[in-house]
Amino acid sequence: MRAFLTGATGSVGREVYRALRGRSVEVRIAARNSRAVADVLPGASDVVTFDFGAPSISPTQFEEVDAFFFMTPLIETQVSAALRVLNAAIEAGVPHIVRLSSRAAGWDERSKLRDWQREVDDAVRESGAGWTILRPCSFLQNFIHYQAEAIRTMSSIIVPQGDGLIPYIDALDIGEAASECLMSPVDHQGQTYVLTGGRAYGVKGVAAEIGRIIHKPLTYIDVEEAQARDMMLQAGTPPWLVEAGLAVFAHAKAGGEAAVDPTLTQIIGRPATSLSEFVERNRDAWT
Ligand SMILES: NC(=O)c1ccc[n+]([C@@H]2O[C@H](COP(=O)([O-])OP(=O)(O)OC[C@H]3O[C@@H](n4cnc5c(N)ncnc54)[C@H](OP(=O)(O)O)[C@@H]3O)[C@@H](O)[C@H]2O)c1
């Protein structure tokens, strides 16, 4: 079997790649930068040049592909870009698509990003191919990508989340779940799966655990939403992405993000990676 992989250098994509290769599946990586692929996934051989921003996508890239891992990068033109890619895959006759969406697409009616994600999810459902949609909640990796600098320089995690709880999920687990859905399409066809970690944490709890493992006490700074908005905009985050992030923090603060869903464990056949396991594995990211 051959899988076609977008976002292979990203948090989830690299884990989908590792999980598939661990089960001897052939993987075609679609990437805009082959050097980045070589750095992140040494040994990857079937790499095609692919850019979501390209004016057209050739169906030939999808030739002899049995399953397609379909993430969309966080760009403003993601709907038109994703639809071009989807059409090329359908024209080539790809039989099954595993689409990376987000849990917030199930409730957030306020942010453009979630409208865009729902639009692409619906297009996948109506495409005529088999499909599985994955809707994970907030990634544990966010504490690396968005908080590592504050942890290193200020011994702090700074977010507007109050005492709200989230069952953060490890991208490694999403990768395993995606690979399972790619490899066993009949078992997962037509399903929209909400994926979460096994236990919900507040930011105070996450700060305590990272601090314990890196031997540095961390403080949770619970800022107001307006201050968080200013900080994100100043850091260069586009406004539509800022608003989508703030919606999740506000939802968590109001208690709406705390639910743990058992689906991940049912798909991967083991418990979700724990917070401690994740922090141990990535301890160098914060020091
Ligand atoms: N973070 C969360 O808490 C969370 C929660 C739920 C859902 N999600 C969803 O997860 C998705 C992001 O996944 P991720 O975190 O694995 O991604 P990521 O780590 O942000 O990586 C983005 C990937 O997309 C590729 N990419 C970016 N622009 C591209 C372009 N124009 N053409 C081709 N490839 C391009 C990047 O490749 P390069 O090497 O070329 O940069 C990279 O492989 C988003 O759709 C987000 O909504 C995130």
The ligand as an SDF file (V2000), in Angstrom:
LIG
                    3D

 48 52  0  0  0  0  0  0  0  0999 V2000
   -1.9470   22.9730   17.4560 N   0  0  0  0  0  0  0  0  0  0  0  0
   -3.1010   22.5310   17.9080 C   0  0  0  0  0  0  0  0  0  0  0  0
   -3.3880   22.5580   19.1180 O   0  0  0  0  0  0  0  0  0  0  0  0
   -4.1060   21.9580   16.9390 C   0  0  0  0  0  0  0  0  0  0  0  0
   -5.2710   21.3610   17.4590 C   0  0  0  0  0  0  0  0  0  0  0  0
   -6.1990   20.8080   16.5520 C   0  0  0  0  0  0  0  0  0  0  0  0
   -5.9690   20.8450   15.1850 C   0  0  0  0  0  0  0  0  0  0  0  0
   -4.8180   21.4380   14.7260 N   0  0  0  0  0  0  0  0  0  0  0  0
   -4.6360   21.4930   13.2560 C   0  0  0  0  0  0  0  0  0  0  0  0
   -3.4380   20.8520   12.8930 O   0  0  0  0  0  0  0  0  0  0  0  0
   -2.9920   21.4320   11.6570 C   0  0  0  0  0  0  0  0  0  0  0  0
   -1.5160   21.7440   11.7660 C   0  0  0  0  0  0  0  0  0  0  0  0
   -0.8330   20.5260   11.9010 O   0  0  0  0  0  0  0  0  0  0  0  0
    0.6380   20.4860   12.4930 P   0  0  0  0  0  0  0  0  0  0  0  0
    0.6450   21.1600   13.8400 O   0  0  0  0  0  0  0  0  0  0  0  0
    1.1330   19.1060   12.3560 O   0  0  0  0  0  0  0  0  0  0  0  0
    1.3840   21.4490   11.4610 O   0  0  0  0  0  0  0  0  0  0  0  0
    2.7080   22.2830   11.6920 P   0  0  0  0  0  0  0  0  0  0  0  0
    3.5760   21.6350   12.7090 O   0  0  0  0  0  0  0  0  0  0  0  0
    2.2900   23.7070   11.8740 O   0  0  0  0  0  0  0  0  0  0  0  0
    3.4280   22.1240   10.2750 O   0  0  0  0  0  0  0  0  0  0  0  0
    2.8670   22.6450    9.1030 C   0  0  0  0  0  0  0  0  0  0  0  0
    3.2030   21.7010    7.9560 C   0  0  0  0  0  0  0  0  0  0  0  0
    2.5930   22.2020    6.7700 O   0  0  0  0  0  0  0  0  0  0  0  0
    3.6040   22.3660    5.7670 C   0  0  0  0  0  0  0  0  0  0  0  0
    3.2640   23.5210    4.9520 N   0  0  0  0  0  0  0  0  0  0  0  0
    3.1010   24.7960    5.3530 C   0  0  0  0  0  0  0  0  0  0  0  0
    2.7860   25.5780    4.3120 N   0  0  0  0  0  0  0  0  0  0  0  0
    2.7810   24.7670    3.2180 C   0  0  0  0  0  0  0  0  0  0  0  0
    2.5410   24.9810    1.8360 C   0  0  0  0  0  0  0  0  0  0  0  0
    2.2350   26.2030    1.3620 N   0  0  0  0  0  0  0  0  0  0  0  0
    2.6150   23.9260    1.0030 N   0  0  0  0  0  0  0  0  0  0  0  0
    2.9330   22.6920    1.4520 C   0  0  0  0  0  0  0  0  0  0  0  0
    3.1680   22.4160    2.7480 N   0  0  0  0  0  0  0  0  0  0  0  0
    3.0950   23.4580    3.6220 C   0  0  0  0  0  0  0  0  0  0  0  0
    4.8870   22.5900    6.5460 C   0  0  0  0  0  0  0  0  0  0  0  0
    5.9790   22.2710    5.7240 O   0  0  0  0  0  0  0  0  0  0  0  0
    7.3390   23.1480    5.6130 P   0  0  0  0  0  0  0  0  0  0  0  0
    8.4400   22.2480    6.1080 O   0  0  0  0  0  0  0  0  0  0  0  0
    7.4550   23.4250    4.1510 O   0  0  0  0  0  0  0  0  0  0  0  0
    7.1330   24.3890    6.4440 O   0  0  0  0  0  0  0  0  0  0  0  0
    4.6890   21.5990    7.6880 C   0  0  0  0  0  0  0  0  0  0  0  0
    4.9900   20.3030    7.2530 O   0  0  0  0  0  0  0  0  0  0  0  0
   -3.8190   22.6950   11.4090 C   0  0  0  0  0  0  0  0  0  0  0  0
   -4.7710   22.4340   10.4300 O   0  0  0  0  0  0  0  0  0  0  0  0
   -4.4730   22.9210   12.7650 C   0  0  0  0  0  0  0  0  0  0  0  0
   -5.7150   23.5810   12.6590 O   0  0  0  0  0  0  0  0  0  0  0  0
   -3.8940   21.9760   15.5480 C   0  0  0  0  0  0  0  0  0  0  0  0
  1  2  1  0
  2  3  2  0
  2  4  1  0
  4  5  1  0
  4 48  2  0
  5  6  2  0
  6  7  1  0
  7  8  2  0
  8  9  1  0
  8 48  1  0
  9 10  1  0
  9 46  1  0
 10 11  1  0
 11 12  1  0
 11 44  1  0
 12 13  1  0
 13 14  1  0
 14 15  2  0
 14 16  1  0
 14 17  1  0
 17 18  1  0
 18 19  2  0
 18 20  1  0
 18 21  1  0
 21 22  1  0
 22 23  1  0
 23 24  1  0
 23 42  1  0
 24 25  1  0
 25 26  1  0
 25 36  1  0
 26 27  1  0
 26 35  1  0
 27 28  2  0
 28 29  1  0
 29 30  1  0
 29 35  2  0
 30 31  1  0
 30 32  2  0
 32 33  1  0
 33 34  2  0
 34 35  1  0
 36 37  1  0
 36 42  1  0
 37 38  1  0
 38 39  2  0
 38 40  1  0
 38 41  1  0
 42 43  1  0
 44 45  1  0
 44 46  1  0
 46 47  1  0
M  CHG  2   8   1  16  -1
M  END
$$$$
